[in-house]
Amino acid sequence: MVISRLIARLQRYEGWFGVAAGLLIMVGLYMGLVTSSPDYYQGEVVRIMYIHVPAAQSAMFAYTVLFGGSIWYLWKRDPIVDNMSHAAAGIGVFFTLIALITGSIWAKPTWNTWWTWDPRLISFTIMLLILVGYLMLRTFLEDKEKEATYGAILAIVGFIDLPIIHFSVEWWRTLHQPLSISTRGVSIASDMLIPLLLMSIGFYLLFTYMLMVRTQMLYLERLLEAKRGRMLSKVHV
Amino acid sequence: MHFFNVIKWIAWKDLLSELRNRENISSMFFFALIVILIFSFSFSLDPKSTHELMPGIIWIAFGFTGIIGLGKSFLAEVHNDCMEYFQIVPAPKGAIYLGKFSGNVLFMLIVEIILFPLFILFFNLDVLEKIPMILLIFVAATIGLSALGTLFSALTVQIRAREVMFPILLLPMAVPIFIGAVEATRGVFSGDPLSMYVDWIKLLVVFDGIFMVVSFWVFEFILDY
């Protein structure tokens, strides 16, 4: 199993992922919050971007890992890959929530509202709902193999649905009224770009670190359950 | 067994058993009726706001009806221990999916067609020349809802919290269908030219295609367990 071996090898260095993520995020935060200049339009509010953008990127990355892992699981039936997908979904919920909350905090002073029916906001919220649905579905299934298969099916359908949701919501907004918020074509200044890049890489590393730890935890939980089951059967037999 | 025969026989079996006990269709129908009544109470509809709200009300009623009907789609099979037969029957698994799906589309369309005259009555709609277009939208949206609903019904039918999980999984993923159906219905009722809302019908058709293909492919894995 190529992927299991890759995961095992990565897990050997998981501590380094954590250390590197911590360092990058600390430097990135310092540069972003202290040394970078405030935005011409938005002023100091722009600094929330250094958390918001990397969190959103990591959330989407988590969903991609979940999708890839699900296809791989249906194909090869490798339980470690299923553990990884399961872990990615949980961490994806975490990063999606961070992105939504920081976005909301940013929106209040900038757009003067906590929430607006913008395509990105809607598709991100629906992504959160799909991830939570995935985790809920898994908790209701007893059989481990069934849990993995049904979860994988749900994740695949959900991942294919996301771009459709995004575009349908975008059309739904744009056909009726002009977009109140459009991305400005202004290129980003380098003293803002460097901390943003550092934070992005830091968050990706943090995601990988969390993924490794959580995958291992789920594996150990499964092992424990199996052993407990064996012990119980010994007692009863 | 021949691929299309499997589809035909499963849909026929569902239709026959439904005609004999009328359990699903009658509960779907009355549920939708109640939804419509509650909406008319809660919004105190006057002729002006009716046109604005009506497409949304129609599709909320049909969507919830779908939850009642589609969610039960595989329940009879589980109660009668037929899931095992589906697993061992020498027929393509995708055909079983398409059979159940066709039955579901049929039931939902029957309920929608019975309910639609009531909508016309309650909301004073002027529709006579719009009926072909409305039917097209109904069919397109119903196919999409049933494609997802049949898959998720099979996915949730054997778990403990079936009644809760089915809508939780179905509704977020069905968002594009609801948007497309509501916008197209609104276009038809406000008398817009076809070019104004044809994109929504296209979206529905594309969605139907994608989800039928994906569900057809993954259904096999559900039956494996």
Interface residues (C-beta under 8 A of the other chain):
Chain A: L74 I122 I126 L129 I130 G133 M136 L137 F140 L141 D143 E145 K146 T149 Y150 A152 I153 L154 I156 V157 G158 I160 D161 I164 I165 S168 V169 W171 W172 L175
Chain B: L148 L151 L155 T156 I159 R160 A161 M165 I168 L169 P172 M173 V175 P176 I179 G180 E183 D199 W200 L203 V206 F207 I210 F211 V214 S215 V218 F221 I222 D224 Y225
